[in-house]
Amino acid sequence: MTNQSVLRGIRILDFSWVLAGPYATRMLADFGAEVIKVQPLLPEAEDKFSRGYYNTWNRNKLGITLNLNNPEGVALVKGLVNISDAVVENFTPRVMANWGLDYDRLKKIKPDLIMLSLSTMGSTGRWRDYTGFGPTIQAFSGITFLTSFPGKPPLGLGTAYADHIAGLFACLALLGAVEYRRRTGEGQYIDVSQVEAMASLLGDAILDYQIEGREAEAVGNSSTEAAPHGVYRCKGDDRWCAIAVFTDDEWQGFKRALGNPPWAGDKRFATFSGRLKNKARLDRLVEEWTKKHTAEEAMALLQKQGVAAGAVQAASDLVRDPQLNGRGFFIELDHPGLGKTVSDAVPIRLSETPAKYSRAAPLLGQDNEYVYGELLGLSRGELTELKKQGII
């Protein structure tokens, strides 16, 4: 195992915020890229360091403050672009251009620059200026409808799934651009639409419409490939167990786990097609059993018989989960204001150049002296003056 990080020597100027962009740059920072997070000079930004959300997505990054509404602040950015490999932002397309920091102008400063924009709809088309967060993007992509229950209003997902998908797309695209530049010496502009990234996961539904003319329908927790298949209420307050039975062998294991109740011998459930046809009745009978057990009990009984089952976990359950802990899913970091904090490790495991977790998310302007002083070469007097003028 080598001590060198795989992305060591890559410097990224990070203007991204909320989740999608910071998730992409966090993965790059975990593997050794020097990510400089640009933070606004706003009073409300001072308490960011105490928020779990901000700390989760910005570990391993340097933090600088900068007033981009001041021409001198924009000039500092241009200086940093000149010594960086990539710029990442996830504003609407007009924002960077309004500051004079769009790709066409930045590549004149550094011709081999890589710039990645990660907006809701991408930088072209009549919807380019739409603003959106994860739930908005999920709705536009169609996944909100498909994951709702038939005949009921759209529910949406319980988390900003689209942000994670877009962040992964962005990270991979930027790595591809870094490799392309290594081979050719050329930079490029990467324009990622978060809606397109999310919609790409609906390939089967899209193809079914294009080829067969069938429109996808909301199916709730049902599946055309398994029955029973759903999330079933268990003993306790808001406790549930997810269960999926795919094959006839698994159905036999399912019956054994339940103690072979008389209803399981009903000829309507003897075949997969029968179970699928009578899934509403089957689901009611399954839940009569799960309600007598805790989610963990139901999971253990079913798994012992080879049936796919898992307790639906709250955040407090996840922290105690033996599988996650056994796989090193959680890491601890020392935060300068909060002390010991817990975060999730990156799931990508590289044998010779593993991820490193060297520092917590930065405090406001924590690395101003290093970035402006050591990297840009400004004197202490110049830094003091910039601070007085409210530029940093």
C-alpha positions as a Markdown table, in Angstrom:
| # | Residue | x | y | z |
|---|---|---|---|---|
| 1 | Met | 0.0 | 0.0 | 0.0 |
| 2 | Thr | 1.4 | 3.4 | -1.0 |
| 3 | Asn | 0.9 | 6.6 | 1.0 |
| 4 | Gln | 0.4 | 8.7 | -2.1 |
| 5 | Ser | -3.2 | 9.7 | -2.9 |
| 6 | Val | -4.3 | 9.0 | -6.5 |
| 7 | Leu | -5.4 | 12.6 | -7.1 |
| 8 | Arg | -2.5 | 14.3 | -5.4 |
| 9 | Gly | -1.5 | 17.4 | -7.4 |
| 10 | Ile | -5.0 | 18.1 | -8.8 |
| 11 | Arg | -6.3 | 21.5 | -7.5 |
| 12 | Ile | -10.0 | 22.3 | -7.8 |
| 13 | Leu | -11.7 | 25.6 | -7.2 |
| 14 | Asp | -15.1 | 24.7 | -5.7 |
| 15 | Phe | -18.0 | 27.2 | -6.0 |
| 16 | Ser | -20.6 | 24.5 | -5.4 |
| 17 | Trp | -23.2 | 24.5 | -2.6 |
| 18 | Val | -26.0 | 22.4 | -1.0 |
| 19 | Leu | -25.4 | 18.7 | -1.9 |
| 20 | Ala | -24.8 | 17.7 | -5.6 |
| 21 | Gly | -21.7 | 19.8 | -6.2 |
| 22 | Pro | -20.2 | 19.4 | -2.7 |
| 23 | Tyr | -20.7 | 15.6 | -2.9 |
| 24 | Ala | -18.8 | 15.4 | -6.2 |
| 25 | Thr | -15.9 | 17.5 | -4.9 |
| 26 | Arg | -15.8 | 15.7 | -1.5 |
| 27 | Met | -15.1 | 12.4 | -3.3 |
| 28 | Leu | -12.3 | 14.1 | -5.2 |
| 29 | Ala | -10.9 | 15.5 | -2.0 |
| 30 | Asp | -11.1 | 12.1 | -0.2 |
| 31 | Phe | -8.7 | 10.8 | -2.8 |
| 32 | Gly | -6.2 | 13.6 | -2.5 |
| 33 | Ala | -7.3 | 16.5 | -4.7 |
| 34 | Glu | -6.7 | 19.9 | -3.2 |
| 35 | Val | -10.3 | 21.3 | -3.2 |
| 36 | Ile | -10.6 | 25.0 | -2.3 |
| 37 | Lys | -14.1 | 25.8 | -1.2 |
| 38 | Val | -15.1 | 29.4 | -1.9 |
| 39 | Gln | -17.4 | 30.6 | 0.8 |
| 40 | Pro | -19.5 | 33.8 | 0.7 |
| 41 | Leu | -18.9 | 36.7 | 3.0 |
| 42 | Leu | -22.4 | 36.6 | 4.7 |
| 43 | Pro | -23.2 | 36.9 | 8.4 |
| 44 | Glu | -25.4 | 33.8 | 8.3 |
| 45 | Ala | -22.4 | 31.8 | 7.0 |
| 46 | Glu | -20.6 | 32.1 | 10.3 |
| 47 | Asp | -22.6 | 29.3 | 11.9 |
| 48 | Lys | -22.3 | 26.9 | 9.1 |
| 49 | Phe | -19.5 | 25.0 | 10.8 |
| 50 | Ser | -22.0 | 23.8 | 13.4 |
| 51 | Arg | -24.4 | 22.3 | 10.9 |
| 52 | Gly | -24.2 | 18.6 | 10.2 |
| 53 | Tyr | -25.2 | 19.0 | 6.6 |
| 54 | Tyr | -22.4 | 21.4 | 5.8 |
| 55 | Asn | -19.9 | 19.3 | 7.7 |
| 56 | Thr | -20.9 | 16.1 | 6.0 |
| 57 | Trp | -20.3 | 17.3 | 2.4 |
| 58 | Asn | -17.3 | 19.5 | 2.9 |
| 59 | Arg | -14.7 | 17.4 | 4.7 |
| 60 | Asn | -11.1 | 17.3 | 3.5 |
| 61 | Lys | -11.6 | 20.7 | 1.8 |
| 62 | Leu | -9.8 | 24.0 | 2.3 |
| 63 | Gly | -12.1 | 27.0 | 3.0 |
| 64 | Ile | -11.7 | 30.6 | 1.8 |
| 65 | Thr | -14.0 | 33.6 | 2.0 |
| 66 | Leu | -14.5 | 35.9 | -1.0 |
| 67 | Asn | -16.8 | 38.8 | -2.0 |
| 68 | Leu | -17.6 | 38.1 | -5.6 |
| 69 | Asn | -19.7 | 41.3 | -5.9 |
| 70 | Asn | -16.5 | 43.3 | -5.7 |
| 71 | Pro | -14.2 | 43.5 | -8.8 |
| 72 | Glu | -11.2 | 42.8 | -6.6 |
| 73 | Gly | -12.8 | 39.6 | -5.4 |
| 74 | Val | -13.3 | 38.5 | -9.1 |
| 75 | Ala | -9.7 | 39.4 | -9.8 |
| 76 | Leu | -8.6 | 37.1 | -6.9 |
| 77 | Val | -10.7 | 34.3 | -8.5 |
| 78 | Lys | -8.9 | 34.7 | -11.8 |
| 79 | Gly | -5.6 | 34.5 | -10.0 |
| 80 | Leu | -6.7 | 31.2 | -8.4 |
| 81 | Val | -8.0 | 29.9 | -11.7 |
| 82 | Asn | -4.5 | 30.4 | -13.2 |
| 83 | Ile | -3.1 | 28.0 | -10.6 |
| 84 | Ser | -5.9 | 25.5 | -10.6 |
| 85 | Asp | -6.8 | 22.5 | -12.7 |
| 86 | Ala | -10.6 | 22.6 | -12.5 |
| 87 | Val | -13.5 | 24.8 | -11.5 |
| 88 | Val | -16.7 | 23.3 | -10.2 |
| 89 | Glu | -20.1 | 25.2 | -9.8 |
| 90 | Asn | -23.7 | 24.3 | -9.5 |
| 91 | Phe | -25.5 | 27.6 | -9.9 |
| 92 | Thr | -28.0 | 28.4 | -12.6 |
| 93 | Pro | -26.2 | 29.2 | -15.8 |
| 94 | Arg | -26.4 | 33.0 | -15.5 |
| 95 | Val | -24.6 | 33.3 | -12.2 |
| 96 | Met | -20.9 | 32.6 | -13.2 |
| 97 | Ala | -21.4 | 34.6 | -16.4 |
| 98 | Asn | -22.7 | 37.6 | -14.4 |
| 99 | Trp | -19.5 | 37.6 | -12.4 |
| 100 | Gly | -17.5 | 37.3 | -15.6 |
| 101 | Leu | -16.4 | 33.8 | -14.6 |
| 102 | Asp | -17.9 | 31.7 | -17.4 |
| 103 | Tyr | -15.8 | 29.1 | -19.2 |
| 104 | Asp | -15.2 | 31.2 | -22.3 |
| 105 | Arg | -13.5 | 33.9 | -20.2 |
| 106 | Leu | -11.7 | 31.6 | -17.8 |
| 107 | Lys | -10.1 | 29.5 | -20.5 |
| 108 | Lys | -8.4 | 32.7 | -21.8 |
| 109 | Ile | -6.6 | 32.8 | -18.4 |
| 110 | Lys | -5.8 | 29.1 | -18.4 |
| 111 | Pro | -6.3 | 27.4 | -21.8 |
| 112 | Asp | -6.2 | 23.8 | -20.4 |
| 113 | Leu | -8.7 | 24.5 | -17.6 |
| 114 | Ile | -11.5 | 22.0 | -16.9 |
| 115 | Met | -14.8 | 23.6 | -15.9 |
| 116 | Leu | -17.8 | 21.6 | -14.7 |
| 117 | Ser | -21.2 | 23.1 | -14.4 |
| 118 | Leu | -23.9 | 21.1 | -12.6 |
| 119 | Ser | -27.3 | 22.9 | -13.0 |
| 120 | Thr | -30.9 | 21.7 | -12.9 |
| 121 | Met | -31.5 | 21.7 | -16.7 |
| 122 | Gly | -28.1 | 22.3 | -18.2 |
| 123 | Ser | -26.8 | 25.5 | -19.7 |
| 124 | Thr | -28.7 | 25.3 | -23.0 |
| 125 | Gly | -32.4 | 25.1 | -24.0 |
| 126 | Arg | -35.5 | 27.1 | -22.9 |
| 127 | Trp | -35.4 | 25.7 | -19.4 |
| 128 | Arg | -31.8 | 26.5 | -18.7 |
| 129 | Asp | -32.6 | 29.1 | -16.0 |
| 130 | Tyr | -34.9 | 26.8 | -14.0 |
| 131 | Thr | -33.7 | 26.5 | -10.4 |
| 132 | Gly | -34.2 | 23.2 | -8.6 |
| 133 | Phe | -33.2 | 21.1 | -5.6 |
| 134 | Gly | -33.4 | 17.3 | -5.3 |
| 135 | Pro | -37.2 | 16.9 | -5.0 |
| 136 | Thr | -37.7 | 19.3 | -7.9 |
| 137 | Ile | -35.3 | 17.4 | -10.1 |
| 138 | Gln | -36.8 | 14.0 | -9.1 |
| 139 | Ala | -40.3 | 15.3 | -10.1 |
| 140 | Phe | -39.0 | 16.6 | -13.5 |
| 141 | Ser | -37.3 | 13.3 | -14.2 |
| 142 | Gly | -40.4 | 11.2 | -13.6 |
| 143 | Ile | -39.1 | 9.2 | -10.7 |
| 144 | Thr | -41.4 | 10.9 | -8.2 |
| 145 | Phe | -44.5 | 9.7 | -10.2 |
| 146 | Leu | -43.1 | 6.2 | -10.6 |
| 147 | Thr | -42.3 | 5.8 | -6.9 |
| 148 | Ser | -45.8 | 6.9 | -5.7 |
| 149 | Phe | -48.8 | 4.8 | -5.1 |
| 150 | Pro | -51.5 | 4.1 | -7.7 |
| 151 | Gly | -54.4 | 6.6 | -7.7 |
| 152 | Lys | -52.8 | 8.8 | -5.0 |
| 153 | Pro | -50.9 | 12.1 | -5.2 |
| 154 | Pro | -47.2 | 11.9 | -5.8 |
| 155 | Leu | -45.2 | 11.4 | -2.6 |
| 156 | Gly | -41.6 | 11.8 | -3.7 |
| 157 | Leu | -38.6 | 10.1 | -2.2 |
| 158 | Gly | -37.6 | 10.5 | 1.4 |
| 159 | Thr | -34.2 | 12.0 | 0.5 |
| 160 | Ala | -32.5 | 14.1 | -2.2 |
| 161 | Tyr | -31.6 | 11.1 | -4.2 |
| 162 | Ala | -31.1 | 13.2 | -7.3 |
| 163 | Asp | -28.3 | 15.2 | -5.7 |
| 164 | His | -26.3 | 12.0 | -5.1 |
| 165 | Ile | -26.8 | 10.7 | -8.6 |
| 166 | Ala | -25.9 | 14.1 | -10.1 |
| 167 | Gly | -22.8 | 14.3 | -7.8 |
| 168 | Leu | -21.6 | 10.9 | -9.0 |
| 169 | Phe | -22.1 | 11.8 | -12.6 |
| 170 | Ala | -20.2 | 15.0 | -12.1 |
| 171 | Cys | -17.3 | 13.3 | -10.3 |
| 172 | Leu | -16.9 | 10.7 | -13.0 |
| 173 | Ala | -17.2 | 13.3 | -15.8 |
| 174 | Leu | -14.5 | 15.4 | -14.2 |
| 175 | Leu | -12.2 | 12.5 | -13.7 |
| 176 | Gly | -12.6 | 11.7 | -17.4 |
| 177 | Ala | -11.7 | 15.2 | -18.3 |
| 178 | Val | -8.6 | 15.0 | -16.2 |
| 179 | Glu | -7.5 | 11.9 | -18.0 |
| 180 | Tyr | -8.3 | 13.4 | -21.4 |
| 181 | Arg | -6.2 | 16.4 | -20.5 |
| 182 | Arg | -3.3 | 14.2 | -19.4 |
| 183 | Arg | -3.4 | 12.5 | -22.8 |
| 184 | Thr | -4.0 | 15.5 | -25.0 |
| 185 | Gly | -3.1 | 18.6 | -23.0 |
| 186 | Glu | -6.6 | 20.0 | -23.7 |
| 187 | Gly | -9.1 | 21.2 | -21.1 |
| 188 | Gln | -12.9 | 21.2 | -21.6 |
| 189 | Tyr | -16.2 | 22.4 | -20.4 |
| 190 | Ile | -18.5 | 19.8 | -18.8 |
| 191 | Asp | -22.2 | 20.7 | -18.8 |
| 192 | Val | -24.2 | 18.3 | -16.6 |
| 193 | Ser | -28.0 | 18.5 | -16.4 |
| 194 | Gln | -29.1 | 17.1 | -13.1 |
| 195 | Val | -32.5 | 16.2 | -14.5 |
| 196 | Glu | -30.9 | 14.3 | -17.4 |
| 197 | Ala | -28.6 | 12.4 | -15.0 |
| 198 | Met | -31.7 | 11.4 | -12.9 |
| 199 | Ala | -33.8 | 10.5 | -16.0 |
| 200 | Ser | -31.0 | 8.2 | -17.3 |
| 201 | Leu | -31.9 | 5.7 | -14.4 |
| 202 | Leu | -35.4 | 5.2 | -15.9 |
| 203 | Gly | -34.1 | 3.4 | -19.0 |
| 204 | Asp | -36.6 | 0.5 | -18.8 |
| 205 | Ala | -39.6 | 2.8 | -18.5 |
| 206 | Ile | -38.3 | 5.0 | -21.4 |
| 207 | Leu | -37.5 | 2.0 | -23.7 |
| 208 | Asp | -40.9 | 0.4 | -22.9 |
| 209 | Tyr | -42.6 | 3.5 | -24.1 |
| 210 | Gln | -40.4 | 4.0 | -27.2 |
| 211 | Ile | -40.6 | 0.3 | -28.3 |
| 212 | Glu | -44.0 | -0.9 | -27.0 |
| 213 | Gly | -45.9 | 2.3 | -26.6 |
| 214 | Arg | -46.6 | 1.5 | -22.9 |
| 215 | Glu | -46.6 | 4.3 | -20.4 |
| 216 | Ala | -45.1 | 3.5 | -17.1 |
| 217 | Glu | -47.4 | 3.6 | -14.1 |
| 218 | Ala | -47.0 | 4.3 | -10.4 |
| 219 | Val | -46.6 | 1.0 | -8.6 |
| 220 | Gly | -45.8 | 2.0 | -5.0 |
| 221 | Asn | -43.8 | -0.8 | -3.4 |
| 222 | Ser | -45.0 | -3.5 | -5.8 |
| 223 | Ser | -42.8 | -5.3 | -8.4 |
| 224 | Thr | -43.5 | -7.3 | -11.5 |
| 225 | Glu | -40.6 | -9.6 | -10.5 |
| 226 | Ala | -41.4 | -10.5 | -6.9 |
| 227 | Ala | -44.5 | -11.3 | -4.7 |
| 228 | Pro | -44.8 | -10.7 | -1.9 |
| 229 | His | -42.8 | -7.5 | -2.4 |
| 230 | Gly | -43.3 | -4.5 | -0.2 |
| 231 | Val | -42.6 | -2.7 | 3.1 |
| 232 | Tyr | -44.7 | -4.2 | 5.9 |
| 233 | Arg | -45.7 | -2.7 | 9.2 |
| 234 | Cys | -44.1 | -4.4 | 12.3 |
| 235 | Lys | -44.5 | -4.2 | 16.0 |
| 236 | Gly | -43.5 | -0.9 | 17.6 |
| 237 | Asp | -43.9 | 2.8 | 16.7 |
| 238 | Asp | -43.4 | 3.4 | 12.9 |
| 239 | Arg | -41.4 | 0.2 | 12.4 |
| 240 | Trp | -41.3 | -1.6 | 9.1 |
| 241 | Cys | -39.6 | -4.5 | 7.3 |
| 242 | Ala | -38.9 | -4.7 | 3.5 |
| 243 | Ile | -39.6 | -8.2 | 2.1 |
| 244 | Ala | -39.1 | -9.5 | -1.5 |
| 245 | Val | -39.8 | -13.1 | -2.6 |
| 246 | Phe | -38.6 | -13.8 | -6.2 |
| 247 | Thr | -38.6 | -17.5 | -6.8 |
| 248 | Asp | -40.6 | -20.6 | -5.9 |
| 249 | Asp | -37.8 | -21.8 | -3.7 |
| 250 | Glu | -37.8 | -18.5 | -1.8 |
| 251 | Trp | -41.6 | -18.8 | -1.4 |
| 252 | Gln | -41.1 | -22.2 | 0.3 |
| 253 | Gly | -38.5 | -20.6 | 2.6 |
| 254 | Phe | -40.9 | -17.7 | 3.2 |
| 255 | Lys | -43.6 | -20.2 | 4.3 |
| 256 | Arg | -41.2 | -22.0 | 6.6 |
| 257 | Ala | -40.2 | -18.6 | 8.2 |
| 258 | Leu | -43.9 | -17.9 | 9.0 |
| 259 | Gly | -44.4 | -21.4 | 10.4 |
| 260 | Asn | -46.4 | -22.7 | 7.4 |
| 261 | Pro | -49.7 | -20.9 | 8.2 |
| 262 | Pro | -52.8 | -22.5 | 6.6 |
| 263 | Trp | -53.4 | -19.5 | 4.2 |
| 264 | Ala | -49.9 | -20.0 | 2.7 |
| 265 | Gly | -51.2 | -23.3 | 1.2 |
| 266 | Asp | -54.0 | -21.5 | -0.7 |
| 267 | Lys | -53.8 | -22.6 | -4.3 |
| 268 | Arg | -54.0 | -19.0 | -5.4 |
| 269 | Phe | -50.5 | -18.5 | -4.0 |
| 270 | Ala | -49.0 | -21.8 | -5.4 |
| 271 | Thr | -47.4 | -20.1 | -8.4 |
| 272 | Phe | -45.6 | -16.8 | -8.9 |
| 273 | Ser | -48.3 | -15.7 | -11.4 |
| 274 | Gly | -50.9 | -16.5 | -8.8 |
| 275 | Arg | -49.1 | -14.6 | -6.1 |
| 276 | Leu | -48.7 | -11.6 | -8.4 |
| 277 | Lys | -52.4 | -11.7 | -9.4 |
| 278 | Asn | -53.5 | -11.8 | -5.8 |
| 279 | Lys | -50.8 | -9.5 | -4.4 |
| 280 | Ala | -53.3 | -7.2 | -2.5 |
| 281 | Arg | -54.7 | -10.1 | -0.5 |
| 282 | Leu | -51.2 | -11.6 | 0.0 |
| 283 | Asp | -49.8 | -8.3 | 1.3 |
| 284 | Arg | -52.6 | -8.1 | 3.9 |
| 285 | Leu | -51.8 | -11.6 | 5.1 |
| 286 | Val | -48.1 | -10.9 | 5.3 |
| 287 | Glu | -48.6 | -7.8 | 7.3 |
| 288 | Glu | -50.8 | -9.7 | 9.8 |
| 289 | Trp | -47.7 | -11.7 | 10.5 |
| 290 | Thr | -45.1 | -8.9 | 10.5 |
| 291 | Lys | -47.2 | -6.9 | 13.0 |
| 292 | Lys | -46.6 | -9.6 | 15.6 |
| 293 | His | -42.8 | -9.2 | 15.3 |
| 294 | Thr | -40.3 | -6.4 | 15.5 |
| 295 | Ala | -38.7 | -5.5 | 12.2 |
| 296 | Glu | -35.4 | -7.1 | 13.4 |
| 297 | Glu | -37.2 | -10.3 | 14.3 |
| 298 | Ala | -39.0 | -10.5 | 11.0 |
| 299 | Met | -35.8 | -9.8 | 9.1 |
| 300 | Ala | -33.8 | -12.5 | 11.0 |
| 301 | Leu | -36.5 | -15.2 | 10.6 |
| 302 | Leu | -36.8 | -14.5 | 6.8 |
| 303 | Gln | -33.1 | -14.2 | 6.1 |
| 304 | Lys | -32.5 | -17.5 | 7.9 |
| 305 | Gln | -34.7 | -19.1 | 5.3 |
| 306 | Gly | -33.0 | -17.4 | 2.3 |
| 307 | Val | -35.6 | -14.7 | 1.8 |
| 308 | Ala | -34.5 | -11.1 | 1.0 |
| 309 | Ala | -35.6 | -9.0 | 4.0 |
| 310 | Gly | -34.4 | -5.9 | 5.8 |
| 311 | Ala | -35.5 | -3.8 | 8.7 |
| 312 | Val | -36.3 | -0.2 | 7.6 |
| 313 | Gln | -33.8 | 1.8 | 9.6 |
| 314 | Ala | -33.9 | 5.3 | 11.1 |
| 315 | Ala | -30.7 | 7.3 | 11.4 |
| 316 | Ser | -30.2 | 6.1 | 15.0 |
| 317 | Asp | -30.4 | 2.4 | 13.8 |
| 318 | Leu | -27.8 | 3.0 | 11.1 |
| 319 | Val | -25.3 | 4.3 | 13.5 |
| 320 | Arg | -25.6 | 1.0 | 15.5 |
| 321 | Asp | -25.8 | -1.3 | 12.4 |
| 322 | Pro | -23.2 | -4.1 | 12.8 |
| 323 | Gln | -22.8 | -4.5 | 9.1 |
| 324 | Leu | -22.1 | -0.9 | 8.4 |
| 325 | Asn | -19.7 | -0.7 | 11.4 |
| 326 | Gly | -18.0 | -3.9 | 10.4 |
| 327 | Arg | -17.3 | -2.5 | 6.9 |
| 328 | Gly | -15.9 | 0.8 | 8.2 |
| 329 | Phe | -18.9 | 2.9 | 6.9 |
| 330 | Phe | -18.5 | 5.5 | 9.7 |
| 331 | Ile | -15.4 | 7.6 | 10.3 |
| 332 | Glu | -14.6 | 10.1 | 13.1 |
| 333 | Leu | -13.0 | 13.5 | 12.4 |
| 334 | Asp | -11.8 | 16.2 | 14.9 |
| 335 | His | -13.6 | 19.4 | 14.2 |
| 336 | Pro | -12.1 | 22.7 | 15.5 |
| 337 | Gly | -15.4 | 23.9 | 16.8 |
| 338 | Leu | -17.4 | 20.7 | 17.5 |
| 339 | Gly | -14.8 | 18.2 | 18.6 |
| 340 | Lys | -15.4 | 14.6 | 17.5 |
| 341 | Thr | -17.8 | 14.3 | 14.6 |
| 342 | Val | -19.1 | 11.3 | 12.8 |
| 343 | Ser | -19.4 | 11.0 | 9.0 |
| 344 | Asp | -19.9 | 8.4 | 6.3 |
| 345 | Ala | -16.8 | 7.0 | 4.5 |
| 346 | Val | -16.6 | 7.1 | 0.8 |
| 347 | Pro | -17.8 | 3.7 | -0.5 |
| 348 | Ile | -15.1 | 3.4 | -3.2 |
| 349 | Arg | -12.2 | 1.3 | -2.0 |
| 350 | Leu | -8.9 | 1.5 | -3.8 |
| 351 | Ser | -6.3 | -1.1 | -2.6 |
| 352 | Glu | -3.1 | 0.9 | -3.3 |
| 353 | Thr | -4.3 | 4.5 | -2.9 |
| 354 | Pro | -7.2 | 4.4 | -0.4 |
| 355 | Ala | -9.3 | 7.4 | 0.6 |
| 356 | Lys | -7.9 | 9.5 | 3.5 |
| 357 | Tyr | -9.9 | 11.5 | 6.0 |
| 358 | Ser | -7.5 | 14.1 | 7.3 |
| 359 | Arg | -9.7 | 17.0 | 8.3 |
| 360 | Ala | -13.2 | 18.1 | 9.0 |
| 361 | Ala | -15.1 | 20.7 | 7.0 |
| 362 | Pro | -13.4 | 24.1 | 7.2 |
| 363 | Leu | -14.5 | 27.0 | 9.3 |
| 364 | Leu | -15.3 | 30.3 | 7.6 |
| 365 | Gly | -12.2 | 31.5 | 5.9 |
| 366 | Gln | -10.0 | 29.0 | 7.8 |
| 367 | Asp | -7.5 | 28.8 | 4.9 |
| 368 | Asn | -7.4 | 32.3 | 3.7 |
| 369 | Glu | -3.7 | 32.8 | 4.7 |
| 370 | Tyr | -2.6 | 29.6 | 3.0 |
| 371 | Val | -4.5 | 30.2 | -0.3 |
| 372 | Tyr | -4.1 | 33.9 | -0.7 |
| 373 | Gly | -0.7 | 34.1 | 1.0 |
| 374 | Glu | 1.2 | 31.0 | 0.0 |
| 375 | Leu | -0.5 | 30.1 | -3.2 |
| 376 | Leu | -1.2 | 33.5 | -4.6 |
| 377 | Gly | 1.8 | 35.2 | -3.0 |
| 378 | Leu | -0.1 | 38.1 | -1.3 |
| 379 | Ser | 1.7 | 39.8 | 1.6 |
| 380 | Arg | 0.3 | 40.0 | 5.1 |
| 381 | Gly | -0.4 | 43.7 | 4.6 |
| 382 | Glu | -2.3 | 43.0 | 1.4 |
| 383 | Leu | -4.4 | 40.4 | 3.2 |
| 384 | Thr | -5.2 | 42.8 | 6.0 |
| 385 | Glu | -6.3 | 45.4 | 3.5 |
| 386 | Leu | -8.5 | 42.9 | 1.7 |
| 387 | Lys | -10.1 | 42.0 | 5.0 |
| 388 | Lys | -10.7 | 45.7 | 5.8 |
| 389 | Gln | -12.4 | 46.3 | 2.5 |
| 390 | Gly | -14.7 | 43.3 | 3.0 |
| 391 | Ile | -13.3 | 41.4 | 0.1 |
| 392 | Ile | -12.1 | 38.4 | 2.2 |
